Amino acid sequence: MWWRRLQQNLREVSHEAVAICSLRYPPFVYGGPLTRGTIPVFCYHGVTPAFEADVRYLRDNGYQTLDSEAFYAVITRRKTAPDRTVFLTFDDGDRTVWTTALPLLQRYGMQGTVFVIPGRTPRESLIRPTLEEVWAGQLTHEA
């Protein structure tokens, strides 16, 4: 019985193992180089200030990000993806996209695409604090 469960679990995770072994993820995921023409897509939900380590790594190692229009042009083969390119996505329109991800993307010269679920977005007219306000000493991140 345990052997069959183990075989099933291995089959379920094998697609991830194949992706890693075929170098389809950037180095900050597993430590290997990207293959030419591959654009890894990273999907974030809630973003914490720890996201800075990811975007800093991308910038410091010569990676660039695409906006949704450029990504579409690449996947429809109208354009070729530059080497060391990734696509950053943020699902659900969580408030941390505005308060945390956007300031960090701007700081490091990166882009991302947000997929918003309108019914889940806050109705507040002002979502605070943003990291920019924290960096400027106007607010603490806990405010």
N, C-alpha and C positions, 0 to 999 in steps of 0.2 A: 504494500500500500504506500509506504513512504517513498519508495522508488518511483512510482508513477507520479506522485505529487512533485517530486524533484524534477522529473523529466518535463512535466507540464510547466513548472516554473522556469526551467531553462529555455524552453521554447518561447515563453512569453518575453523573456529578457534578451533573447538572442538578437533581435533587431537592433537593440542598443549596442550590444557587443560588436555586431557587424559594423555599425556606424563608427564606433570608436576605432576598431581595427582598420577600417578603410579611410581613416583620417578625415572624417567629415565634420569634426568639431574643432574650434580654435584651441590653441594651446592652454588657455586658462581653464579649460574644462578637463583636459587629460594630459597635456604636455607634448603634443606632436605637431608637425607642420600641416598646413592646409593643402589640399590638392588644388591644382589650377581649375578655375571655373566653378568651384563649389562656393555657395553662399550659405553659411549656417544661419539659421533663424533662431534667435533667443527670445523666449516668451517670459515676460515678467508679469506678476500680478501685483501684489503689494510691494512697494519699494522702500527699503530702509537706507539710511546713510551709508551702509556697507556696500551699496551699489557703486559707490565711488571707486572701490577697488577694481571692479570690472571695467568701467570706462577709462580709468587711468591706465590699466593694463593695455587696453585696446590702443589708446593714443600713444603710449610709450613704446609700443611694439609695431607701430606703423599701420595699424588697421584703420579702415574707414567704414562708415556706416552709410546706408542708402535710405532715402525716403521712399515712401510707397510707390510713387510714380517711377522712380529709377529701378526699384526692385521689379515692378511689373514689366518694364522694358527689358530687363535681363531675362526674366523667366519666360517671356514671349519671344525671346531671341531677336529682339530689335536692337539690342545693345549687348556688348560683352561686359561681363563683370570685371572690374579691376581686381588685381591680386589683393589678397588680404582685406576682403570686404565681408562684413557681416550685416545682418538685418536685425534690428532690435524692435521688439513689439511689446506692447503693454496692453493686457486684456482687462476688460470690464470697466475702465474709466475710474479706477480707484483714486481717491483724493491724493494719494502719494505720487501719482504721476505729475500733478501740478506742484505739490509742496516739496518733493524731493527729486524725482527723476529729471524734470525739466531744468532746474538750476544746475544739476550735475552735467546733463548733456550739453548745456550751453557753456559751462566752464571748460569742458574738455573738447568742445568743437564737434560733438557727435549729434546724430539725429536718431529719432525713433518714430514709430507709428503707433498710435493709440486706437484700439478697437473699443468703442464705448457702447455700453448698454444704457440707453437713455433712462429707462425706468429705475436704474440703480445709481444714478448720479445725484449728488446732494442738491437740495434746493437752495442752499445758502448762497447768497450773492458774493461772499468773500470767504475763501478757505484759507485759514492761517494756522500756523506760520509756514512760510516757505523757507527753504534753506538760505535763500538770498537775504531774508530778514534776519535769520540767525547769524549769518556771516557778517552782516552789517552791525551786529550787536543790538538790534532793535527788539528781538524776542529770543526766548530760549526755545529749543526744539520741543520741550514739554508743554509749552503754552497752549 
